[in-house]
Amino acid sequence: MPNNRSFFKEVTNLEKNILTNAKFVLGAESEAIESLKNTIGDEFVKSVQLILNCKGKLVVTGVGKSANIATKIVATFNSTGQPAVFMHAADAIHGDLGLVSESDIVMCLSKSGNTTEIKNLISHIKISGNQIIAITANPDSFLAKNADILLETKMDKEACPINLAPTVSTTLALAMGDALAVCLMQERNFSKNDFARLHPGGSLGNKLRMKVSAIYPNNPIPYVLTDTSVKDVIIEISKNRLGITAVLDPLKNIVGVITDGDIRRMLNDHDDFSLLKSQDIMSKNPKTIGKDSLGIDALQIMEDNNITQLLVSENSKLEGFVHLHDLLKEGLS
């Protein structure tokens, strides 16, 4: 029979080796990104500005594993409002250069910057006069020296034991692409509405396109009139459990709201509130939203004003209430 103690010792050592190797890879990649974070500067800013002012599209190219990373970067650009296409560097010199228009910018990814395909492609791009952004680990390479802007992804070595499999280098290129995409989003004030417009399909698109009209109808609609007693106001708020009630004038137009917070402030400010009416303690000009507005717009209004409820209103008439919890339950966060 095998020695169980010896067997479990071997298994334990194997597990330790696997975890040690995994942690080494993750550490090497995270340290490289941290170093990259501390070295990006003016060239990165120039890249963002160049792309922002581009009248055409962004053509992202590479070969080998860099091509794989380039396709992901293109997907991120397109989904965040930056028109981009992928062009394989090897295919480019066999006809795909037709993808590149006069007003386009070419972004080329290559760890070495000296592969035959990259050299051939860059030579032709230079003739066409398109501006080139290089993402490479080699600042002395052909690509780096012929690019208009160099985004250097400096690294010591790959994370694999033979220093050959692209690991750290591809992680850095991907991170650089993500940084560019997010900066472009911020400079363009790319909103949740914009994101919803570009992601109409699937559960994410459905959530982002969900209208307020699909969210609020099941909620109670607490309201009082301007001359309602404070006692009845408290009863109305407590009965409907939203922590709020609308205040309407005699024509049923919205003129204010009373929240739990308003009640607490009243109790703090008045020893006797028997003669007070709703109009005496209400908050005027409450935040409202139309029923055909997007749920993400309702969420944005709540976040901007640090509130948890919104009145749904059409032509100053109360339609209902939408609560922060309703939006969170629908996955809008």
C-alpha positions in Angstrom: 0.0 0.0 0.0 1.2 3.6 -0.7 2.3 5.7 2.2 -0.6 8.1 2.7 1.5 10.5 4.7 4.1 10.7 1.8 1.3 11.0 -0.8 -0.4 14.0 1.0 3.0 15.6 1.5 3.7 15.5 -2.2 0.2 16.9 -3.0 0.7 19.7 -0.5 4.1 20.6 -2.0 2.5 20.6 -5.5 -0.2 22.9 -4.3 2.3 25.2 -2.7 4.4 25.3 -5.9 1.3 26.1 -8.0 0.3 29.0 -5.7 3.8 30.3 -5.5 4.1 30.4 -9.3 0.7 32.0 -9.7 1.5 34.7 -7.1 4.8 35.3 -8.9 3.0 36.0 -12.2 0.4 38.3 -10.6 3.1 40.1 -8.7 5.3 40.6 -11.8 2.4 42.0 -13.8 1.1 44.2 -11.0 4.6 45.6 -10.3 5.0 46.3 -14.0 1.7 48.2 -14.1 2.7 50.2 -11.0 6.0 51.1 -12.7 4.0 52.1 -15.8 1.8 54.3 -13.7 4.8 56.2 -12.4 6.3 56.8 -15.8 3.5 57.9 -18.2 3.6 61.6 -18.9 3.4 64.1 -21.7 3.4 61.5 -24.5 0.3 60.0 -23.0 -1.4 63.4 -22.8 -0.5 64.0 -26.5 -2.0 60.7 -27.5 -5.3 61.5 -25.9 -5.4 65.0 -27.4 -4.4 63.6 -30.8 -7.2 61.0 -30.7 -9.8 63.6 -29.5 -9.0 65.8 -32.4 -9.0 63.0 -35.0 -11.4 63.6 -37.8 -11.4 59.9 -38.9 -11.1 56.7 -36.9 -8.5 55.0 -34.9 -6.8 52.0 -36.7 -5.2 49.7 -34.1 -2.7 47.1 -35.4 -0.2 44.5 -34.3 1.0 41.0 -35.0 1.0 37.8 -32.9 -0.1 38.2 -29.3 0.0 42.0 -29.7 -2.7 41.6 -32.4 -4.9 39.7 -29.8 -4.5 42.6 -27.4 -5.2 45.1 -30.1 -8.6 43.5 -30.9 -9.6 43.9 -27.2 -8.5 47.5 -27.1 -10.5 48.2 -30.3 -13.6 46.6 -28.6 -13.1 48.8 -25.6 -12.7 52.0 -27.7 -15.8 51.3 -29.7 -17.9 50.5 -26.6 -16.9 53.8 -25.0 -17.4 56.2 -27.9 -14.2 56.1 -29.8 -14.6 54.7 -33.4 -11.8 52.1 -33.9 -11.0 49.2 -36.2 -8.5 46.4 -36.0 -6.1 45.7 -38.8 -3.7 42.8 -38.6 -0.2 44.0 -39.5 0.5 41.0 -41.7 -2.8 41.4 -43.7 -2.3 45.1 -44.0 0.5 44.8 -46.5 -1.5 42.3 -48.5 -4.5 44.6 -49.2 -6.0 45.6 -45.8 -4.2 49.0 -45.9 -7.4 50.1 -47.7 -8.9 50.3 -44.2 -6.7 53.3 -43.5 -8.2 56.6 -44.6 -6.4 59.9 -45.0 -7.8 61.3 -41.7 -7.2 58.2 -39.6 -4.7 57.7 -36.8 -2.8 54.4 -36.6 -1.9 52.9 -33.2 0.6 50.1 -33.5 1.3 47.5 -30.7 4.6 45.6 -30.7 6.8 44.5 -27.8 10.0 44.5 -29.8 8.9 47.1 -32.4 11.2 45.4 -34.9 9.3 42.5 -36.4 9.3 42.3 -40.2 5.5 42.9 -40.5 5.7 46.0 -38.3 8.6 47.5 -40.2 6.9 47.0 -43.6 3.6 48.4 -42.3 5.1 51.4 -40.7 7.1 52.3 -43.8 3.9 52.3 -45.8 2.0 54.3 -43.2 4.7 56.9 -43.2 4.4 57.3 -46.9 0.6 57.8 -46.5 1.2 60.6 -44.0 -1.0 59.1 -41.2 0.1 59.9 -37.7 1.3 56.9 -35.7 1.1 56.1 -32.0 3.4 53.4 -30.9 2.9 51.2 -27.9 6.2 49.2 -27.4 8.6 48.1 -24.8 11.6 49.0 -27.0 12.2 52.7 -27.3 15.1 52.1 -29.6 13.1 50.0 -32.1 12.1 50.9 -35.7 8.5 51.4 -34.6 9.5 53.8 -31.8 11.8 55.9 -33.9 9.2 56.2 -36.7 6.2 57.0 -34.6 4.8 60.4 -34.0 4.1 59.5 -30.3 5.8 56.8 -28.3 3.9 55.2 -25.4 6.7 53.1 -23.8 5.6 50.0 -21.9 8.9 49.5 -20.2 9.5 46.1 -18.6 12.3 43.9 -17.2 11.2 40.5 -18.3 8.2 38.3 -19.0 6.6 36.4 -16.1 7.1 33.0 -17.8 10.1 31.0 -16.6 11.8 31.1 -20.0 11.1 34.8 -20.5 9.4 34.2 -23.9 5.6 33.8 -23.5 4.0 37.3 -23.7 2.6 37.9 -20.2 3.9 41.1 -18.6 4.3 42.8 -22.1 0.7 42.1 -23.1 -0.7 43.1 -19.7 1.1 46.5 -20.0 -0.2 47.0 -23.6 -3.7 46.2 -22.5 -3.5 48.5 -19.5 -2.2 51.3 -21.7 -5.2 50.8 -24.0 -7.6 50.8 -21.1 -6.1 54.0 -19.7 -6.5 55.7 -23.1 -10.1 54.6 -23.4 -11.1 55.8 -20.0 -9.3 59.2 -20.4 -11.1 59.7 -23.7 -14.4 58.9 -22.0 -13.8 61.5 -19.4 -12.7 64.2 -21.8 -15.9 63.6 -23.9 -18.1 63.4 -20.8 -19.2 60.0 -21.9 -22.3 59.3 -19.8 -24.4 56.3 -18.9 -26.9 57.3 -21.5 -24.1 57.2 -24.1 -23.1 53.7 -22.9 -26.7 52.6 -23.1 -27.0 53.8 -26.7 -23.9 51.7 -27.7 -25.0 48.6 -25.7 -28.7 48.1 -26.8 -28.6 44.3 -26.6 -28.5 41.9 -23.7 -29.3 42.4 -20.0 -26.9 45.3 -19.6 -28.5 47.3 -22.5 -32.0 46.5 -21.2 -31.1 47.8 -17.7 -29.6 51.0 -19.0 -32.5 51.7 -21.4 -35.2 51.0 -18.7 -37.6 53.9 -18.3 -39.0 55.2 -15.1 -42.4 54.2 -16.2 -41.4 50.5 -15.8 -40.1 51.1 -12.3 -42.5 53.2 -10.2 -46.1 52.0 -10.8 -46.1 49.5 -7.9 -45.1 52.1 -5.4 -47.7 53.9 -3.2 -48.5 57.5 -4.0 -48.6 59.4 -0.7 -49.7 63.0 -0.9 -51.3 65.7 1.3 -52.7 69.1 0.6 -51.1 72.4 1.7 -53.5 72.8 4.6 -53.2 69.2 6.0 -52.4 69.0 9.7 -49.0 67.8 10.7 -50.6 64.8 12.5 -52.2 63.7 9.2 -48.9 64.3 7.4 -47.2 61.9 9.8 -49.9 59.3 9.3 -49.7 59.6 5.5 -45.9 59.1 5.6 -46.0 56.2 8.0 -48.9 54.5 6.2 -47.1 54.4 2.8 -43.6 53.6 4.2 -41.7 55.6 1.6 -40.4 58.1 4.1 -41.9 60.9 2.0 -45.1 62.5 0.9 -45.9 65.0 -1.8 -47.6 68.3 -1.0 -50.2 69.4 -3.5 -52.1 72.7 -3.9 -55.9 72.8 -4.3 -55.5 72.2 -8.1 -53.4 69.1 -7.3 -50.2 70.7 -8.6 -47.0 69.7 -6.8 -45.7 72.4 -4.5 -43.4 70.6 -2.2 -42.5 67.4 -0.3 -42.3 66.4 3.3 -39.8 63.7 4.3 -38.9 62.0 7.6 -36.1 64.5 7.8 -38.5 67.4 7.6 -40.5 65.9 10.5 -37.4 65.5 12.6 -36.4 69.1 12.0 -40.0 70.3 12.9 -39.8 68.4 16.2 -36.5 70.0 16.9 -37.7 73.5 16.1 -41.2 73.5 17.6 -42.4 72.5 21.0 -46.0 72.8 19.9 -46.9 71.8 16.3 -50.6 71.4 16.8 -51.4 74.4 14.6 -48.8 73.7 11.9 -49.9 72.7 8.4 -48.1 70.8 5.8 -47.2 74.0 3.9 -45.4 75.2 7.0 -42.9 72.4 7.1 -42.6 71.2 3.5 -39.5 71.5 1.3 -40.3 73.6 -1.7 -39.3 72.9 -5.4 -38.8 69.1 -5.0 -36.8 67.2 -7.5 -39.0 65.5 -10.1 -38.6 63.3 -13.2 -40.8 62.4 -16.1 -42.1 58.8 -16.5 -40.5 58.5 -20.0 -37.1 59.4 -18.6 -34.4 56.7 -18.2 -33.9 55.0 -14.9 -30.2 55.9 -15.0 -31.2 59.6 -15.2 -33.3 59.2 -12.1 -30.3 57.6 -10.4 -28.0 60.4 -11.5 -30.4 63.0 -10.0 -30.5 61.2 -6.7 -26.7 60.9 -6.6 -26.2 64.6 -7.5 -28.7 65.8 -4.8 -28.0 63.2 -2.1 -31.6 62.0 -2.0 -33.3 58.6 -2.1 -36.7 59.4 -3.7 -37.9 61.3 -6.7 -41.4 62.4 -7.6 -42.6 61.2 -11.0 -44.4 64.2 -12.5 -46.1 65.2 -15.7 -47.1 68.9 -16.2 -46.7 69.5 -12.4 -49.1 66.6 -11.6 -48.0 63.8 -9.3 -47.8 60.4 -11.1 -45.9 58.5 -8.4 -42.6 58.0 -6.7 -39.4 56.2 -7.6 -37.1 55.1 -4.8 -33.4 54.5 -4.9 -34.0 50.9 -3.8 -36.2 50.4 -6.9 -33.3 51.4 -9.1 -30.8 49.3 -7.3 -33.1 46.3 -7.5 -33.1 46.7 -11.3 -29.3 46.6 -11.3 -28.8 50.3 -11.9 -25.9 51.3 -9.8 
